[in-house]
Amino acid sequence: MSQGLISLGSLRIAGWLATIIVFALAVFLGKATLIFTVIIMIYALLMLKEFFVAKWLKSHMFLYGISHNFIVF
């Protein structure tokens, strides 16, 4: 992005496409997988909005890091 090789719009399209593919696979793999996928996606959206406490989280960097690394496990 910084070098102009790919646009933000292209990344948005790729992100939406990847999300659709993930949900389609989750539906195909069964109810448990779909539920787990929905939980992960909700958590990812909360991270995107920094859990609606961005200012507080930025002043507590340890918790900020933990909350954003939790999804890796």
Secondary structure, DSSP 4 states (H G I P E B T S, - for coil): -TTSSS-HHHHHHHHHHHHHHHHHHHHHH-HHHHHHHHHHHHHHHHHHTGGG-HHHHHT-HHHHHHHHHGGG-
